[in-house]
Amino acid sequence: MLNHLKKDKIALISALAILALTGAAVLAPLIAPYDPLRINLDALRLPPSAEHWMGTDSKGRDILSRLVFGARVSLLVGVMAAAVSMAIGILIGVVSGYIGGKVDSVLSALTDMVMAFPSLLLAIGITVVLPPGLATVMLALSLVGWASFARLARGLVLSMKEQQFVEAARASGCTTTRVLFRHLLPNCLPLMIIAGSLKVGSFILAESALSFLGLGAQPPTPTWGAMVSLSRNYILSAPWTVVFPGLAIAVTVLSFNILGDSLRDWLDPKMRV
Protein backbone atom coordinates (compact mmCIF):
# COMPACT_ATOMS: atom_id res chain seq x y z
CA MET A 1 0.00 0.00 0.00
CA LEU A 2 2.84 2.41 0.83
CA ASN A 3 4.43 1.85 -2.58
CA HIS A 4 1.06 2.51 -4.22
CA LEU A 5 0.62 5.75 -2.25
CA LYS A 6 4.10 6.90 -3.23
CA LYS A 7 3.06 6.67 -6.87
CA ASP A 8 -0.25 8.45 -6.24
CA LYS A 9 0.76 11.78 -4.76
CA ILE A 10 -2.78 13.08 -4.33
CA ALA A 11 -3.80 9.94 -2.43
CA LEU A 12 -0.66 10.26 -0.30
CA ILE A 13 -1.56 13.85 0.59
CA SER A 14 -5.11 12.72 1.43
CA ALA A 15 -3.78 9.92 3.65
CA LEU A 16 -1.48 12.35 5.45
CA ALA A 17 -4.38 14.78 5.93
CA ILE A 18 -6.52 12.02 7.47
CA LEU A 19 -3.61 10.90 9.63
CA ALA A 20 -3.03 14.47 10.83
CA LEU A 21 -6.72 14.95 11.54
CA THR A 22 -6.86 11.69 13.49
CA GLY A 23 -3.80 12.67 15.49
CA ALA A 24 -5.31 16.08 16.24
CA ALA A 25 -8.56 14.46 17.38
CA VAL A 26 -6.76 12.02 19.68
CA LEU A 27 -4.49 14.69 21.13
CA ALA A 28 -7.13 17.42 21.22
CA PRO A 29 -6.81 18.18 24.97
CA LEU A 30 -3.05 18.64 24.53
CA ILE A 31 -2.91 20.69 21.35
CA ALA A 32 -6.05 22.85 21.60
CA PRO A 33 -4.86 26.33 22.65
CA TYR A 34 -8.07 27.16 24.55
CA ASP A 35 -11.02 25.51 26.23
CA PRO A 36 -13.49 24.94 23.36
CA LEU A 37 -16.47 25.51 25.67
CA ARG A 38 -15.24 28.69 27.37
CA ILE A 39 -17.36 31.73 26.49
CA ASN A 40 -15.49 35.04 26.37
CA LEU A 41 -17.79 38.02 25.85
CA ASP A 42 -14.75 40.30 25.51
CA ALA A 43 -13.57 38.44 22.37
CA LEU A 44 -16.66 38.18 20.19
CA ARG A 45 -16.00 37.40 16.51
CA LEU A 46 -12.35 38.39 16.55
CA PRO A 47 -10.61 37.90 13.18
CA PRO A 48 -7.68 35.47 12.83
CA SER A 49 -4.62 36.71 14.68
CA ALA A 50 -1.51 35.47 16.47
CA GLU A 51 -3.62 34.95 19.60
CA HIS A 52 -6.50 33.18 17.85
CA TRP A 53 -5.21 31.62 14.62
CA MET A 54 -8.70 31.07 13.20
CA GLY A 55 -10.48 33.82 15.10
CA THR A 56 -13.36 33.47 17.53
CA ASP A 57 -17.07 32.82 17.10
CA SER A 58 -20.15 34.77 18.17
CA LYS A 59 -19.65 33.67 21.79
CA GLY A 60 -15.94 34.45 21.91
CA ARG A 61 -14.85 30.80 21.75
CA ASP A 62 -11.64 29.93 19.92
CA ILE A 63 -12.52 28.40 16.53
CA LEU A 64 -9.31 26.36 16.20
CA SER A 65 -9.92 24.67 19.55
CA ARG A 66 -13.51 23.87 18.62
CA LEU A 67 -12.42 22.48 15.24
CA VAL A 68 -9.91 20.16 16.89
CA PHE A 69 -12.47 18.83 19.37
CA GLY A 70 -15.12 18.70 16.65
CA ALA A 71 -12.86 16.37 14.66
CA ARG A 72 -13.42 13.78 17.39
CA VAL A 73 -17.16 13.80 16.77
CA SER A 74 -16.91 13.70 12.99
CA LEU A 75 -14.36 10.87 12.86
CA LEU A 76 -16.13 8.84 15.52
CA VAL A 77 -19.49 9.10 13.78
CA GLY A 78 -18.05 8.49 10.31
CA VAL A 79 -15.99 5.43 11.21
CA MET A 80 -18.48 3.83 13.61
CA ALA A 81 -21.47 4.35 11.32
CA ALA A 82 -19.54 2.92 8.37
CA ALA A 83 -18.40 -0.10 10.40
CA VAL A 84 -21.87 -0.88 11.78
CA SER A 85 -23.70 -0.36 8.50
CA MET A 86 -21.09 -2.44 6.65
CA ALA A 87 -21.47 -5.30 9.14
CA ILE A 88 -25.27 -5.25 8.81
CA GLY A 89 -25.13 -4.94 5.03
CA ILE A 90 -22.59 -7.74 4.56
CA LEU A 91 -24.60 -10.13 6.72
CA ILE A 92 -27.86 -9.42 4.90
CA GLY A 93 -26.30 -9.35 1.44
CA VAL A 94 -24.28 -12.55 1.81
CA VAL A 95 -27.22 -14.50 3.22
CA SER A 96 -29.59 -13.12 0.59
CA GLY A 97 -27.31 -13.90 -2.34
CA TYR A 98 -26.33 -17.40 -1.25
CA ILE A 99 -29.62 -18.73 0.15
CA GLY A 100 -31.78 -17.33 -2.67
CA GLY A 101 -35.47 -18.14 -2.98
CA LYS A 102 -37.96 -16.48 -0.66
CA VAL A 103 -35.21 -15.36 1.70
CA ASP A 104 -33.56 -13.46 -1.14
CA SER A 105 -36.88 -11.97 -2.24
CA VAL A 106 -37.73 -10.68 1.24
CA LEU A 107 -34.26 -9.29 1.99
CA SER A 108 -33.94 -7.74 -1.47
CA ALA A 109 -37.35 -6.08 -1.07
CA LEU A 110 -36.27 -4.71 2.32
CA THR A 111 -33.04 -3.41 0.81
CA ASP A 112 -34.86 -1.76 -2.10
CA MET A 113 -37.36 -0.19 0.30
CA VAL A 114 -34.60 1.41 2.38
CA MET A 115 -32.75 2.62 -0.73
CA ALA A 116 -35.96 4.11 -2.13
CA PHE A 117 -36.01 6.76 0.62
CA PRO A 118 -33.60 9.72 0.41
CA SER A 119 -30.99 8.71 2.98
CA LEU A 120 -30.66 12.13 4.63
CA LEU A 121 -34.42 12.54 4.99
CA LEU A 122 -34.70 9.07 6.48
CA ALA A 123 -31.88 9.86 8.91
CA ILE A 124 -33.64 13.09 9.87
CA GLY A 125 -36.83 11.14 10.54
CA ILE A 126 -35.02 8.68 12.79
CA THR A 127 -33.21 11.41 14.75
CA VAL A 128 -36.48 13.30 15.25
CA VAL A 129 -38.19 10.23 16.73
CA LEU A 130 -35.31 9.25 19.04
CA PRO A 131 -33.71 11.41 21.75
CA PRO A 132 -31.13 13.77 20.18
CA GLY A 133 -27.49 12.95 20.73
CA LEU A 134 -24.37 11.39 19.28
CA ALA A 135 -25.56 7.80 19.73
CA THR A 136 -28.79 8.60 17.88
CA VAL A 137 -26.85 10.07 14.95
CA MET A 138 -24.67 6.96 14.65
CA LEU A 139 -27.71 4.69 14.88
CA ALA A 140 -29.63 6.70 12.27
CA LEU A 141 -26.75 6.71 9.79
CA SER A 142 -26.16 2.99 10.30
CA LEU A 143 -29.83 2.19 9.69
CA VAL A 144 -29.91 4.15 6.43
CA GLY A 145 -26.45 3.17 5.21
CA TRP A 146 -26.51 -0.64 5.31
CA ALA A 147 -28.64 -1.09 2.18
CA SER A 148 -25.89 -0.11 -0.28
CA PHE A 149 -23.51 -2.57 1.38
CA ALA A 150 -26.15 -5.30 1.24
CA ARG A 151 -26.75 -4.78 -2.48
CA LEU A 152 -23.01 -4.87 -3.21
CA ALA A 153 -22.45 -7.99 -1.07
CA ARG A 154 -25.40 -9.77 -2.69
CA GLY A 155 -24.08 -9.04 -6.17
CA LEU A 156 -20.63 -10.34 -5.27
CA VAL A 157 -22.02 -13.54 -3.77
CA LEU A 158 -24.26 -14.16 -6.79
CA SER A 159 -21.20 -13.92 -9.03
CA MET A 160 -19.16 -16.30 -6.85
CA LYS A 161 -21.52 -18.94 -5.51
CA GLU A 162 -21.42 -21.06 -8.67
CA GLN A 163 -17.64 -20.92 -8.99
CA GLN A 164 -15.50 -24.01 -8.52
CA PHE A 165 -14.11 -23.17 -5.10
CA VAL A 166 -17.65 -22.88 -3.68
CA GLU A 167 -18.76 -26.10 -5.34
CA ALA A 168 -15.66 -27.83 -3.98
CA ALA A 169 -16.49 -26.58 -0.49
CA ARG A 170 -20.03 -27.95 -0.77
CA ALA A 171 -18.76 -31.28 -2.13
CA SER A 172 -16.35 -31.63 0.79
CA GLY A 173 -19.30 -31.42 3.21
CA CYS A 174 -19.01 -27.81 4.36
CA THR A 175 -22.11 -26.47 6.03
CA THR A 176 -23.91 -23.40 4.70
CA THR A 177 -22.52 -21.30 7.53
CA ARG A 178 -18.96 -22.41 6.78
CA VAL A 179 -19.34 -21.70 3.07
CA LEU A 180 -20.71 -18.25 3.86
CA PHE A 181 -18.16 -17.14 6.42
CA ARG A 182 -15.04 -19.09 5.42
CA HIS A 183 -15.23 -19.01 1.63
CA LEU A 184 -17.56 -16.28 0.36
CA LEU A 185 -17.14 -13.56 2.99
CA PRO A 186 -13.30 -13.31 2.74
CA ASN A 187 -13.60 -12.87 -1.02
CA CYS A 188 -16.16 -10.08 -0.56
CA LEU A 189 -14.19 -8.13 2.02
CA PRO A 190 -11.74 -6.24 -0.27
CA LEU A 191 -14.51 -4.53 -2.23
CA MET A 192 -16.58 -4.03 0.92
CA ILE A 193 -13.64 -2.30 2.60
CA ILE A 194 -13.37 -0.01 -0.40
CA ALA A 195 -17.07 0.81 -0.17
CA GLY A 196 -16.73 1.38 3.57
CA SER A 197 -13.81 3.79 3.16
CA LEU A 198 -15.83 5.79 0.64
CA LYS A 199 -18.85 5.74 2.94
CA VAL A 200 -16.94 7.33 5.84
CA GLY A 201 -16.78 10.64 3.98
CA SER A 202 -20.49 10.63 3.18
CA PHE A 203 -21.33 9.81 6.80
CA ILE A 204 -19.18 12.70 8.02
CA LEU A 205 -21.03 14.97 5.61
CA ALA A 206 -24.39 13.60 6.79
CA GLU A 207 -23.43 14.11 10.44
CA SER A 208 -22.49 17.70 9.67
CA ALA A 209 -25.87 18.22 7.98
CA LEU A 210 -27.73 16.78 10.96
CA SER A 211 -25.70 18.92 13.36
CA PHE A 212 -26.43 21.97 11.20
CA LEU A 213 -30.14 21.23 11.66
CA GLY A 214 -29.68 20.80 15.42
CA LEU A 215 -30.27 17.03 15.31
CA GLY A 216 -26.70 15.91 15.99
CA ALA A 217 -24.61 16.08 19.14
CA GLN A 218 -26.21 18.65 21.39
CA PRO A 219 -24.59 21.85 22.70
CA PRO A 220 -22.16 22.58 24.15
CA THR A 221 -20.42 19.67 22.32
CA PRO A 222 -18.48 21.25 19.42
CA THR A 223 -19.34 19.83 15.99
CA TRP A 224 -18.42 21.23 12.60
CA GLY A 225 -21.98 21.33 11.32
CA ALA A 226 -23.23 23.10 14.42
CA MET A 227 -20.40 25.64 14.13
CA VAL A 228 -21.53 26.52 10.59
CA SER A 229 -25.15 26.71 11.72
CA LEU A 230 -24.36 28.96 14.69
CA SER A 231 -22.38 31.41 12.57
CA ARG A 232 -24.41 31.42 9.35
CA ASN A 233 -25.88 34.84 10.19
CA TYR A 234 -22.38 36.31 10.35
CA ILE A 235 -21.11 34.95 7.03
CA LEU A 236 -20.64 38.49 5.65
CA SER A 237 -19.48 40.33 8.76
CA ALA A 238 -17.31 37.51 10.17
CA PRO A 239 -16.73 35.01 7.34
CA TRP A 240 -13.98 33.12 9.19
CA THR A 241 -16.57 31.74 11.61
CA VAL A 242 -18.14 29.80 8.71
CA VAL A 243 -15.22 29.33 6.32
CA PHE A 244 -12.94 27.34 8.63
CA PRO A 245 -15.56 24.77 9.77
CA GLY A 246 -16.74 24.47 6.16
CA LEU A 247 -13.19 23.88 4.95
CA ALA A 248 -12.69 21.25 7.63
CA ILE A 249 -15.76 19.36 6.40
CA ALA A 250 -14.80 19.70 2.73
CA VAL A 251 -11.15 18.68 3.14
CA THR A 252 -12.00 15.70 5.34
CA VAL A 253 -14.72 14.34 3.04
CA LEU A 254 -12.55 14.90 -0.04
CA SER A 255 -9.58 13.18 1.59
CA PHE A 256 -11.61 10.09 2.48
CA ASN A 257 -13.07 9.92 -1.04
CA ILE A 258 -9.67 10.22 -2.73
CA LEU A 259 -8.13 7.67 -0.38
CA GLY A 260 -11.06 5.31 -1.01
CA ASP A 261 -10.53 5.56 -4.77
CA SER A 262 -6.82 4.85 -4.32
CA LEU A 263 -7.60 1.90 -2.06
CA ARG A 264 -9.94 0.57 -4.74
CA ASP A 265 -7.14 0.68 -7.31
CA TRP A 266 -4.75 -1.06 -4.92
CA LEU A 267 -7.09 -3.86 -3.84
CA ASP A 268 -8.78 -4.38 -7.21
CA PRO A 269 -6.55 -3.44 -10.18
CA LYS A 270 -9.33 -4.50 -12.60
CA MET A 271 -11.33 -1.42 -11.54
CA ARG A 272 -8.65 1.06 -12.55
CA VAL A 273 -9.87 3.61 -15.03
Secondary structure, 3 states (H helix, E strand, C coil): CHHHHHHCHHHHHHHHHHHHHHHHHHCHHHHCCCCCCCCCCCCCCCCCCCCCCCCECCCCCEHHHHHHHHHHHHHHHHHHHHHHHHHHHHHHHHHHHHHCHHHHHHHHHHHHHHHHCCHHHHHHHHHHHCCCCHHHHHHHHHHHHHHHHHHHHHHHHHHHCCCHHHHHHHHCCCCHHHHHHHHHHHHHHHHHHHHHHHHHHHHHHHHHHHHHCCCCCCCCCCCHHHHHHHHHHHCCCCCHHHHHHHHHHHHHHHHHHHHHHHHHHHHCHHHCC
